[in-house]
Amino acid sequence: MLLLNGSVFMPSVLTLIGIPGLQSVQCWIGIPFCVMYVIAVIGNSLILGIIRYERSLHKPMYIFLAMLGATDIALSTCILPKMLGIFWFHLPEISFAACLLQMWLIHSFQAIESGILLAMALDRYVAICDPLRHTTIFSQQLLTHIGVGVTLRAAILTVPSIMLIKCRLKLYRTTVISHSYCEHMAVVKLAIEDVRINKTYGLFVAFSILGFDIIFITLSYVQIFLTVFQLPQKEARFKAFNTCIAHICVFLQFYLLAFFSFFTHRFGSHIPPYVHILLSNLYLLVPPFLNPIVYGVKTKQIRDHVLKMFLPKKP
Protein backbone atom coordinates (compact mmCIF):
# COMPACT_ATOMS: atom_id res chain seq x y z
CA MET A 1 0.00 0.00 0.00
CA LEU A 2 1.60 3.29 -1.14
CA LEU A 3 0.72 6.78 0.06
CA LEU A 4 0.77 9.45 -2.66
CA ASN A 5 0.13 13.04 -1.55
CA GLY A 6 -2.25 11.88 1.16
CA SER A 7 -4.01 9.36 -1.11
CA VAL A 8 -3.65 5.60 -1.10
CA PHE A 9 -2.55 3.70 -4.20
CA MET A 10 -4.16 0.26 -4.65
CA PRO A 11 -4.99 -0.44 -1.00
CA SER A 12 -4.66 -4.07 0.06
CA VAL A 13 -6.83 -3.67 3.18
CA LEU A 14 -9.98 -1.63 3.79
CA THR A 15 -11.68 -0.76 7.06
CA LEU A 16 -15.44 -1.02 7.63
CA ILE A 17 -16.50 1.27 10.46
CA GLY A 18 -19.98 -0.20 10.87
CA ILE A 19 -22.78 2.32 11.41
CA PRO A 20 -21.43 5.90 11.37
CA GLY A 21 -22.43 7.79 14.50
CA LEU A 22 -23.64 4.71 16.32
CA GLN A 23 -20.34 2.95 16.99
CA SER A 24 -20.87 3.18 20.75
CA VAL A 25 -24.10 1.15 20.60
CA GLN A 26 -23.22 -1.23 17.74
CA CYS A 27 -22.79 -4.11 20.17
CA TRP A 28 -26.47 -3.75 21.13
CA ILE A 29 -27.64 -3.28 17.54
CA GLY A 30 -25.91 -6.56 16.72
CA ILE A 31 -28.24 -8.49 19.04
CA PRO A 32 -31.49 -8.03 17.06
CA PHE A 33 -29.54 -8.42 13.82
CA CYS A 34 -28.19 -11.75 15.06
CA VAL A 35 -31.67 -12.87 16.15
CA MET A 36 -33.05 -11.98 12.71
CA TYR A 37 -30.25 -13.93 11.04
CA VAL A 38 -30.81 -17.04 13.17
CA ILE A 39 -34.57 -16.95 12.49
CA ALA A 40 -33.90 -16.41 8.77
CA VAL A 41 -31.55 -19.42 8.55
CA ILE A 42 -33.79 -21.71 10.63
CA GLY A 43 -37.02 -20.60 8.94
CA ASN A 44 -35.74 -20.85 5.39
CA SER A 45 -33.97 -24.15 6.11
CA LEU A 46 -37.22 -25.51 7.51
CA ILE A 47 -39.12 -24.51 4.38
CA LEU A 48 -36.38 -25.99 2.18
CA GLY A 49 -36.53 -29.26 4.10
CA ILE A 50 -40.32 -29.49 3.92
CA ILE A 51 -40.40 -28.81 0.18
CA ARG A 52 -37.49 -31.21 -0.43
CA TYR A 53 -39.02 -34.20 1.33
CA GLU A 54 -42.75 -33.64 0.76
CA ARG A 55 -43.49 -34.82 -2.78
CA SER A 56 -46.91 -33.12 -2.86
CA LEU A 57 -45.08 -29.78 -2.73
CA HIS A 58 -42.95 -30.45 -5.83
CA LYS A 59 -44.90 -27.83 -7.77
CA PRO A 60 -43.69 -24.58 -9.41
CA MET A 61 -44.99 -22.33 -6.62
CA TYR A 62 -43.11 -24.25 -3.93
CA ILE A 63 -40.00 -24.83 -6.04
CA PHE A 64 -39.73 -21.06 -6.51
CA LEU A 65 -40.25 -20.68 -2.76
CA ALA A 66 -37.36 -23.10 -2.16
CA MET A 67 -35.17 -21.08 -4.53
CA LEU A 68 -36.11 -17.93 -2.62
CA GLY A 69 -35.27 -19.56 0.71
CA ALA A 70 -31.85 -20.73 -0.49
CA THR A 71 -31.09 -17.26 -1.87
CA ASP A 72 -32.16 -15.62 1.39
CA ILE A 73 -29.84 -17.85 3.42
CA ALA A 74 -26.92 -17.09 1.10
CA LEU A 75 -27.64 -13.34 1.03
CA SER A 76 -27.85 -12.92 4.81
CA THR A 77 -24.77 -15.13 5.32
CA CYS A 78 -22.75 -12.89 2.98
CA ILE A 79 -23.27 -9.89 5.24
CA LEU A 80 -23.99 -10.81 8.85
CA PRO A 81 -20.92 -12.78 10.07
CA LYS A 82 -18.59 -9.96 9.03
CA MET A 83 -20.99 -7.36 10.40
CA LEU A 84 -21.09 -9.05 13.79
CA GLY A 85 -17.29 -9.24 13.69
CA ILE A 86 -17.30 -5.44 13.43
CA PHE A 87 -20.01 -4.89 16.05
CA TRP A 88 -18.92 -7.41 18.68
CA PHE A 89 -15.26 -8.30 18.16
CA HIS A 90 -13.83 -5.05 16.73
CA LEU A 91 -12.60 -6.69 13.53
CA PRO A 92 -13.22 -3.96 10.93
CA GLU A 93 -10.43 -4.84 8.48
CA ILE A 94 -11.21 -6.64 5.24
CA SER A 95 -8.86 -7.30 2.34
CA PHE A 96 -9.59 -5.44 -0.88
CA ALA A 97 -10.15 -8.71 -2.76
CA ALA A 98 -12.52 -10.02 -0.07
CA CYS A 99 -14.40 -6.73 -0.14
CA LEU A 100 -14.93 -6.99 -3.91
CA LEU A 101 -16.03 -10.63 -3.51
CA GLN A 102 -18.53 -9.70 -0.80
CA MET A 103 -19.83 -6.86 -2.96
CA TRP A 104 -20.30 -9.16 -5.96
CA LEU A 105 -22.03 -11.86 -3.90
CA ILE A 106 -24.40 -9.42 -2.19
CA HIS A 107 -25.48 -7.68 -5.39
CA SER A 108 -25.70 -10.98 -7.27
CA PHE A 109 -27.98 -12.56 -4.65
CA GLN A 110 -30.10 -9.40 -4.59
CA ALA A 111 -30.54 -9.69 -8.35
CA ILE A 112 -31.28 -13.43 -8.10
CA GLU A 113 -33.96 -12.78 -5.47
CA SER A 114 -35.56 -10.15 -7.69
CA GLY A 115 -35.60 -12.60 -10.61
CA ILE A 116 -37.21 -15.29 -8.46
CA LEU A 117 -39.90 -12.86 -7.30
CA LEU A 118 -40.64 -12.08 -10.95
CA ALA A 119 -40.90 -15.81 -11.72
CA MET A 120 -43.28 -16.27 -8.78
CA ALA A 121 -45.48 -13.43 -10.04
CA LEU A 122 -45.60 -14.96 -13.54
CA ASP A 123 -46.44 -18.35 -12.00
CA ARG A 124 -49.42 -16.82 -10.14
CA TYR A 125 -50.46 -14.98 -13.31
CA VAL A 126 -50.63 -18.18 -15.36
CA ALA A 127 -52.21 -20.16 -12.49
CA ILE A 128 -55.07 -17.65 -12.14
CA CYS A 129 -55.47 -16.23 -15.63
CA ASP A 130 -54.80 -19.40 -17.66
CA PRO A 131 -55.08 -22.33 -15.20
CA LEU A 132 -55.62 -25.03 -17.83
CA ARG A 133 -52.20 -24.39 -19.36
CA HIS A 134 -50.32 -23.86 -16.11
CA THR A 135 -48.89 -27.38 -15.88
CA THR A 136 -47.91 -27.35 -19.54
CA ILE A 137 -46.23 -23.95 -19.43
CA PHE A 138 -44.38 -24.33 -16.11
CA SER A 139 -42.73 -27.63 -16.89
CA GLN A 140 -39.71 -28.98 -15.06
CA GLN A 141 -37.53 -27.91 -17.98
CA LEU A 142 -38.79 -24.33 -17.78
CA LEU A 143 -38.19 -24.21 -14.02
CA THR A 144 -34.60 -25.30 -14.61
CA HIS A 145 -34.13 -22.67 -17.32
CA ILE A 146 -35.57 -19.96 -15.06
CA GLY A 147 -33.23 -20.93 -12.21
CA VAL A 148 -30.18 -20.91 -14.48
CA GLY A 149 -31.33 -17.74 -16.26
CA VAL A 150 -31.83 -15.57 -13.18
CA THR A 151 -28.50 -16.77 -11.76
CA LEU A 152 -26.56 -16.05 -14.96
CA ARG A 153 -28.27 -12.68 -15.41
CA ALA A 154 -27.26 -11.63 -11.90
CA ALA A 155 -23.69 -12.91 -12.13
CA ILE A 156 -22.99 -11.49 -15.60
CA LEU A 157 -24.48 -8.04 -15.02
CA THR A 158 -22.75 -7.49 -11.67
CA VAL A 159 -19.26 -8.63 -12.73
CA PRO A 160 -18.47 -5.46 -14.78
CA SER A 161 -19.15 -3.23 -11.77
CA ILE A 162 -16.49 -5.16 -9.84
CA MET A 163 -14.04 -5.08 -12.76
CA LEU A 164 -14.56 -1.33 -13.22
CA ILE A 165 -13.47 -0.80 -9.61
CA LYS A 166 -10.52 -3.16 -9.83
CA CYS A 167 -9.20 -1.97 -13.19
CA ARG A 168 -10.08 1.75 -13.25
CA LEU A 169 -9.81 3.00 -9.68
CA LYS A 170 -6.23 3.11 -8.40
CA LEU A 171 -6.09 6.11 -6.05
CA TYR A 172 -8.25 6.33 -2.93
CA ARG A 173 -8.56 9.31 -0.59
CA THR A 174 -9.03 6.91 2.35
CA THR A 175 -9.31 3.20 3.09
CA VAL A 176 -12.12 3.69 5.62
CA ILE A 177 -15.58 2.69 4.35
CA SER A 178 -18.47 4.39 6.17
CA HIS A 179 -20.56 1.26 6.00
CA SER A 180 -20.99 -2.11 7.69
CA TYR A 181 -20.48 -4.12 4.49
CA CYS A 182 -18.88 -3.60 1.09
CA GLU A 183 -21.54 -1.79 -0.89
CA HIS A 184 -20.79 -0.68 -4.47
CA MET A 185 -21.29 3.06 -4.10
CA ALA A 186 -19.69 3.16 -0.65
CA VAL A 187 -16.45 1.83 -2.17
CA VAL A 188 -16.67 3.90 -5.37
CA LYS A 189 -17.00 7.13 -3.37
CA LEU A 190 -13.57 6.49 -1.82
CA ALA A 191 -11.78 6.91 -5.16
CA ILE A 192 -10.15 10.14 -6.29
CA GLU A 193 -10.47 9.43 -10.02
CA ASP A 194 -13.49 10.13 -12.21
CA VAL A 195 -16.16 7.63 -11.12
CA ARG A 196 -18.96 8.66 -13.50
CA ILE A 197 -18.65 5.41 -15.46
CA ASN A 198 -18.93 3.39 -12.24
CA LYS A 199 -22.00 5.34 -11.11
CA THR A 200 -23.62 5.11 -14.53
CA TYR A 201 -23.11 1.37 -14.76
CA GLY A 202 -24.45 0.94 -11.23
CA LEU A 203 -27.62 2.79 -12.23
CA PHE A 204 -27.88 0.71 -15.41
CA VAL A 205 -27.70 -2.58 -13.47
CA ALA A 206 -30.21 -1.39 -10.87
CA PHE A 207 -32.80 -0.33 -13.42
CA SER A 208 -32.19 -3.20 -15.85
CA ILE A 209 -32.77 -5.74 -13.08
CA LEU A 210 -34.95 -4.23 -10.35
CA GLY A 211 -36.70 -1.80 -12.70
CA PHE A 212 -37.42 -4.46 -15.33
CA ASP A 213 -38.62 -6.98 -12.75
CA ILE A 214 -40.90 -4.63 -10.84
CA ILE A 215 -42.58 -3.42 -14.06
CA PHE A 216 -43.48 -6.96 -15.11
CA ILE A 217 -44.47 -7.95 -11.56
CA THR A 218 -46.83 -4.97 -11.44
CA LEU A 219 -48.31 -5.79 -14.85
CA SER A 220 -48.81 -9.41 -13.79
CA TYR A 221 -50.71 -8.45 -10.66
CA VAL A 222 -52.82 -5.85 -12.45
CA GLN A 223 -53.94 -8.61 -14.82
CA ILE A 224 -54.43 -11.01 -11.90
CA PHE A 225 -56.69 -8.55 -10.05
CA LEU A 226 -58.71 -7.85 -13.19
CA THR A 227 -59.24 -11.58 -13.66
CA VAL A 228 -60.06 -12.20 -9.98
CA PHE A 229 -62.66 -9.43 -9.82
CA GLN A 230 -64.40 -10.90 -12.86
CA LEU A 231 -64.93 -14.28 -11.18
CA PRO A 232 -68.68 -14.85 -10.60
CA GLN A 233 -68.45 -16.51 -7.17
CA LYS A 234 -67.35 -14.60 -4.09
CA GLU A 235 -65.63 -17.65 -2.61
CA ALA A 236 -63.60 -18.16 -5.79
CA ARG A 237 -62.53 -14.52 -5.74
CA PHE A 238 -61.48 -14.74 -2.09
CA LYS A 239 -59.54 -17.99 -2.64
CA ALA A 240 -57.69 -16.63 -5.68
CA PHE A 241 -56.87 -13.36 -3.93
CA ASN A 242 -55.75 -15.16 -0.77
CA THR A 243 -53.14 -17.17 -2.69
CA CYS A 244 -51.51 -13.89 -3.77
CA ILE A 245 -51.43 -12.08 -0.42
CA ALA A 246 -48.18 -13.67 0.76
CA HIS A 247 -46.48 -12.89 -2.57
CA ILE A 248 -47.66 -9.27 -2.50
CA CYS A 249 -46.34 -8.79 1.05
CA VAL A 250 -42.93 -10.18 0.06
CA PHE A 251 -42.78 -8.06 -3.12
CA LEU A 252 -43.65 -4.85 -1.28
CA GLN A 253 -41.17 -5.22 1.57
CA PHE A 254 -38.33 -6.24 -0.80
CA TYR A 255 -38.77 -3.52 -3.43
CA LEU A 256 -39.74 -0.68 -1.09
CA LEU A 257 -36.61 -1.23 1.01
CA ALA A 258 -34.50 -1.75 -2.13
CA PHE A 259 -35.46 1.49 -3.84
CA PHE A 260 -35.37 3.54 -0.64
CA SER A 261 -31.84 2.31 0.10
CA PHE A 262 -30.76 2.78 -3.52
CA PHE A 263 -31.97 6.36 -3.88
CA THR A 264 -30.88 7.57 -0.43
CA HIS A 265 -27.33 6.34 -1.12
CA ARG A 266 -27.15 8.37 -4.34
CA PHE A 267 -29.42 11.35 -3.77
CA GLY A 268 -30.11 11.52 -0.02
CA SER A 269 -27.19 13.66 1.10
CA HIS A 270 -29.44 15.40 3.63
CA ILE A 271 -30.30 12.09 5.36
CA PRO A 272 -28.06 11.28 8.38
CA PRO A 273 -25.52 8.55 7.48
CA TYR A 274 -26.60 6.24 10.31
CA VAL A 275 -30.20 6.28 9.02
CA HIS A 276 -29.08 5.25 5.55
CA ILE A 277 -26.71 2.53 6.78
CA LEU A 278 -29.35 1.10 9.15
CA LEU A 279 -31.86 0.98 6.28
CA SER A 280 -29.28 -0.66 4.00
CA ASN A 281 -28.66 -3.32 6.64
CA LEU A 282 -32.37 -3.88 7.17
CA TYR A 283 -32.86 -4.16 3.40
CA LEU A 284 -30.54 -7.18 3.36
CA LEU A 285 -31.72 -8.73 6.64
CA VAL A 286 -35.47 -8.12 6.79
CA PRO A 287 -36.54 -10.04 3.63
CA PRO A 288 -34.72 -13.28 4.62
CA PHE A 289 -36.15 -12.88 8.13
CA LEU A 290 -39.75 -12.14 7.08
CA ASN A 291 -40.13 -14.38 4.03
CA PRO A 292 -40.37 -17.72 5.90
CA ILE A 293 -42.72 -16.14 8.46
CA VAL A 294 -45.00 -14.68 5.78
CA TYR A 295 -45.12 -17.87 3.73
CA GLY A 296 -45.38 -20.04 6.83
CA VAL A 297 -48.43 -18.13 8.04
CA LYS A 298 -50.19 -17.46 4.72
CA THR A 299 -49.48 -20.68 2.80
CA LYS A 300 -51.73 -23.42 4.15
CA GLN A 301 -49.67 -26.34 2.84
CA ILE A 302 -46.46 -25.02 4.43
CA ARG A 303 -48.27 -24.14 7.66
CA ASP A 304 -49.87 -27.59 7.92
CA HIS A 305 -46.53 -29.37 7.46
CA VAL A 306 -44.83 -27.16 10.05
CA LEU A 307 -47.60 -27.85 12.56
CA LYS A 308 -47.44 -31.57 11.76
CA MET A 309 -43.70 -31.50 12.39
CA PHE A 310 -43.85 -29.76 15.76
CA LEU A 311 -47.28 -30.92 16.94
CA PRO A 312 -47.57 -34.54 15.83
CA LYS A 313 -50.92 -36.19 16.36
CA LYS A 314 -51.17 -38.60 19.24
CA PRO A 315 -51.84 -42.21 18.22
Secondary structure, 3 states (H helix, E strand, C coil): CEEECCEEECCCEEEECCCCCCHHHHHHHHHHHHHHHHHHHHHHHHHHHHHHHCHHHCCHHHHHHHHHHHHHHHHHHHHHHHHHHHHHHCCCEEEHHHHHHHHHHHHHHHHHHHHHHHHHHHHHHHHHHCHHHHHHHCCHHHHHHHHHHHHHHHHHHHHHHHHHHHHHCCEECCCEECCCCCCHHHHHCCECCCCHHHHHHHHHHHHHHHHHHHHHHHHHHHHHHHHHHCCCCHHHHHHHHHHHHHHHHHHHHHHHHHHHHHHHHHHCCCCCHHHHHHHHHHHHHHHHHHHHHHHHHHCHHHHHHHHHHHCCCCC
